[in-house]
Amino acid sequence: MPDDTLPHLAIDAAPTAARLAAEAARLLAAIPAARLRGQRWYGSKGQAVAGLHLRDVAPLGDRLPAVLALVDVALCGGAGETYYLPLAARPPAEAAALLGHDLAGAFLALDTPSGAFPLYDACLDAEVNREVFRRIARGERLAARGGAFVFAPAPALADDVPPEPVRRLGAEQSNTSVVFGDTYVLKVFRKLANGVNPDLEVARFLTTRTAFRHTPPLAGSVEYTGADFAAAIGALQTFVANTGDGWQYTQAHLATLYRQAQRLGSGAYGDEHAARALVAAFSAEYLQAARRLGEITGELHAALASDPADPTFAPEAVTPVDLGEWVTGMEAHLAMVLAKVAAAAEGYPPAEREQLRRVAAAAPWYRERLRGLLALADVGLEKIRHHGDYHLGQVLRTADGFVVLDFEGEPARPLALRRAKHLALRDVAGMLRSFDYALYAGLFALRPAAADWPALERVGHAWEGLAVDAYLDGYLAQTFARSASFLPRSLDLIRRTTAVFLLDKAIYELGYEIDNRPDWLRIPLQYVAGLLPPG
């Protein structure tokens, strides 16, 4: 039986695909906001929902009681959002087998003459996912009321039947991932923006137009196109065997390093030189991997800059206008975050409160550092397409090093900015900040005694310094040593430019941690406060 807490809605016939499509607007209007906010992929959990409205819908076929739908979510006091929300309805026993007996993924119970049918997110349904795969393989076009869902295979798709088993990955966040027999992964985009999705766009470019092989090859796609709205719905990629992402790999290594340091005792790393020697000896394999990650990052940037004939990807000369706009954007973001820092300071313990006040008062100093980007005005530099949200969680560890994932860019940024060309060193700075986060996340997980913290932190900083050096060595070997046009021709200017992006990224992190993870605020706060001159 459906969960008694589910709201009920009467429909006059069994929930076939055609019936669900006919009733779609009424079904959406009846879904409680709490059920929508309970979905892991739903973004605006902190904002009240004014209502759900159907943008477009298509029945998936005659066999399955499922529809593909685009839903406009009206938010109270804010702009609306559009989501991809496929819906399916099955008898209670079948739905319970898919969702668990608490029907956690269900939205409604549909009361029909044949009984009550739970209505749920169709991405949870293996048979729906199989049908999507088959349509991709056949290159079909599915007509909707106001547009169409376009399914397209890519050269990397070698199967016309979905490999088994079909399973949904449990670690999803803003997207949903479905694996087909450890052969393919279908990444389903849930929150949609009108326009070209950079994740699908870049994956298609790298797969079909470059020799870069450190990203999963694109095997197919699903896109929606309508009169006034177009968006990517899903990207089917070849599954790449891996041992987890770069963050997991790094945390496992740091856990072992810190435990080794504890066994040796602080006398073995009593100063910075001793700590660096300890890490150099113990972390040799990790440092080699960090260098390989740097090489792959350089290869990625070179690939993204490799086609001067394609206006979307062709490198372009950096102009004074570009530099001025970038600096203005960073300054505006700085002002917004430092206002947040000043307002939040009173809620923190004395030591952090003082650091927050000092940072908030140093806005002119930080602005001057950001304006260091203007030194690139006469350098003859090129801007390129880049990753845009690059960190250890965006790469998978493989036998050959790493593969790079997720070219969507920072989700909170407008689509046009996520597709815009910029300096490649923005990606480098993102990865370097990830190393800083990693050393502290490892310490937080270890929970050392307060007396042991300073010595272990010294080991962490020694590890970070060596990891950063290894990563940069690998990156520069693939780029600077090969006269890449997207880098300054001076190592000093590379260092100073990277420092600007490190500051900008850490300012972003300050705002993020205040809003979402106050216990981790100390990570970016120590970095940003540590840049200030004494006094």
C-alpha positions, 0 to 999 in steps of 0.5 A, spaced: 500 500 500 502 507 498 505 510 504 499 513 508 503 520 508 503 521 501 497 526 498 492 522 494 490 525 487 484 521 483 485 520 476 479 516 472 483 511 469 490 507 470 496 511 469 498 509 462 504 514 459 498 517 455 494 518 461 500 521 465 501 526 460 494 528 459 494 529 467 501 532 468 499 539 469 494 537 475 499 532 477 505 537 478 500 542 482 498 537 487 506 535 489 507 538 496 513 542 496 516 538 502 516 532 497 520 536 492 525 539 497 526 532 499 529 530 492 537 530 493 538 533 486 533 539 488 537 545 489 533 551 492 531 547 499 532 554 503 526 557 499 519 557 499 516 554 493 510 557 490 508 552 485 510 547 480 508 548 473 508 544 467 513 547 461 512 541 457 511 533 457 512 527 452 509 520 454 515 515 453 512 510 449 506 505 450 509 500 454 511 504 460 507 508 464 512 514 464 513 521 461 518 526 460 517 532 463 520 539 464 517 543 470 518 550 472 518 551 479 516 558 482 519 560 488 517 565 493 521 572 493 526 569 487 526 567 480 523 561 478 527 555 476 526 549 471 527 542 472 527 535 468 522 531 472 521 524 468 515 521 472 512 514 472 507 510 476 506 503 478 502 498 482 504 499 490 508 492 490 512 494 484 513 501 486 516 499 493 521 494 490 524 500 486 523 505 492 523 501 498 517 500 502 517 507 505 516 510 498 521 515 499 522 517 492 514 518 491 511 524 490 503 522 490 498 516 490 494 516 484 487 513 486 484 510 480 479 505 479 484 499 479 487 502 486 492 507 488 499 507 484 505 511 487 507 517 482 515 517 483 521 520 479 522 515 473 530 516 474 529 511 479 526 506 474 531 501 471 526 500 465 525 507 464 532 508 464 533 502 459 528 505 454 532 512 454 538 508 452 535 504 447 532 511 444 539 514 444 542 508 440 536 509 435 537 516 435 530 517 435 526 524 436 520 524 441 515 529 440 512 533 446 507 538 446 511 544 445 517 541 443 521 535 442 526 530 446 532 529 441 536 522 442 543 522 439 548 516 439 555 518 438 561 514 435 563 511 442 556 508 443 558 500 441 551 497 443 544 498 441 541 494 447 543 497 454 548 493 458 546 490 464 545 491 470 542 498 470 543 501 477 543 508 479 549 511 483 547 513 490 552 519 491 548 524 486 547 531 488 545 536 483 545 531 477 543 523 477 547 518 474 545 511 472 550 506 470 549 500 465 553 494 466 559 498 468 560 500 460 556 506 460 554 512 465 548 516 463 549 523 467 542 526 467 541 534 468 536 536 473 536 543 474 536 546 467 538 553 464 536 555 457 542 554 452 548 550 451 550 546 456 557 546 457 558 539 460 555 536 454 558 541 449 566 540 452 565 532 452 563 532 445 568 537 443 574 533 447 571 526 444 570 528 437 575 533 435 581 532 440 586 527 442 585 528 449 583 521 452 583 523 460 575 524 460 570 519 459 568 519 451 561 521 450 557 515 447 550 519 446 546 525 448 539 527 450 537 534 449 530 538 449 528 543 444 522 548 444 520 554 441 523 558 447 527 553 451 532 548 449 537 544 454 541 538 455 537 533 459 543 527 459 550 525 457 551 518 456 559 517 457 563 510 457 564 508 464 572 509 466 574 504 471 577 507 477 578 507 484 574 513 486 575 520 485 581 525 487 579 527 493 577 520 496 584 518 494 587 524 497 584 523 504 586 516 504 593 518 503 593 523 508 590 519 513 595 514 513 600 520 513 598 523 519 597 516 522 605 515 521 606 522 523 603 520 530 607 513 530 613 517 529 612 522 534 613 530 533 620 529 535 621 526 528 618 533 524 619 538 529 621 543 524 618 545 517 625 542 514 624 535 518 616 535 516 618 536 509 623 530 509 618 526 512 613 527 507 618 527 501 620 520 503 613 517 505 609 520 500 613 519 494 607 515 490 602 520 491 607 526 489 608 522 483 600 522 482 600 529 483 605 531 478 601 526 473 595 530 475 598 536 473 600 534 466 593 531 465 591 538 466 596 541 462 594 536 456 586 538 457 588 546 456 592 544 450 586 540 447 581 545 449 585 550 445 587 546 439 581 548 434 582 555 432 577 554 426 571 553 431 569 560 434 566 556 440 573 553 442 578 558 438 583 561 443 582 569 443 587 574 445 586 577 452 584 585 451 584 590 456 576 590 456 577 583 458 581 584 464 577 590 466 571 586 466 574 580 470 577 585 475 570 588 476 567 582 477 572 579 482 571 586 486 564 586 486 564 579 489 569 581 494 565 586 497 559 582 497 563 576 501 566 581 506 559 584 507 557 577 509 564 576 513 563 583 517 555 581 519 557 574 521 563 575 525 559 576 532 557 569 531 564 566 532 569 564 537 574 570 539 580 568 535 576 567 529 571 573 530 578 577 530 580 574 524 574 575 520 574 583 523 581 584 520 579 581 513 573 585 513 577 591 514 582 589 509 577 590 503 582 596 500 588 591 500 584 585 497 582 589 492 589 592 490 591 584 490 585 583 485 587 588 480 594 585 479 591 581 474 591 588 470 599 587 469 597 582 463 594 588 459 601 588 454 603 580 455 600 578 449 596 572 452 590 568 450 583 566 453 581 559 452 575 554 454 577 551 461 574 547 466 571 552 471 570 548 477 576 544 478 578 541 484 580 534 486 573 531 486 572 533 479 577 527 477 577 520 478 583 516 479 585 511 474 591 506 472 593 511 467 593 517 472 586 521 472 580 522 468 577 529 468 569 530 469 564 535 470 565 541 465 558 544 467 562 550 471 560 553 478 553 551 478 551 558 481 554 562 475 549 564 469 550 559 463 553 564 459 559 565 464 560 558 465 561 557 457 565 564 457 573 563 455 578 565 461 585 564 463 587 557 464 590 559 470 583 559 474 583 552 473 590 551 476 588 555 482 582 551 483 586 545 484 591 548 488 586 551 493 583 543 493 590 541 496 589 546 502 582 543 503 584 536 503 590 537 508 585 540 513 579 535 512 584 530 513 586 533 520 578 534 521 577 526 520 583 524 525 581 529 530 588 529 534 588 532 541 589 539 541 596 538 543 598 534 537 594 539 532 600 544 531 605 538 529 600 535 525 598 541 521 606 542 520 606 535 516 600 537 513 603 544 510 609 540 508 605 535 504 601 541 501 607 544 499 610 538 496 604 536 492 603 543 489 610 543 487 609 536 484 602 538 480 605 545 478 611 541 475 607 537 471 602 542 469 608 547 466 612 541 463 606 540 458 604 548 457 610 553 459 615 548 457 611 548 450 610 555 449 603 555 450 599 561 448 594 561 454 600 562 459 604 568 460 611 567 458 614 569 465 614 564 471 614 570 475 608 573 472 604 566 472 606 566 479 603 572 480 597 571 476 595 564 480 596 568 486 590 573 484 585 567 482 587 563 489 585 569 493 579 570 488 577 562 490 578 563 497 574 569 498 568 565 494 570 559 499 569 564 505 562 566 503 560 559 501 563 556 508 559 562 512 552 560 509 553 552 508 559 549 513 561 554 519 565 549 522 570 549 515 570 556 515 577 556 518 580 553 512 579 559 507 579 564 513 586 562 515 589 563 508 585 569 506 587 572 513 594 569 512 595 574 506 595 580 510 601 584 512 603 584 519 599 589 524 
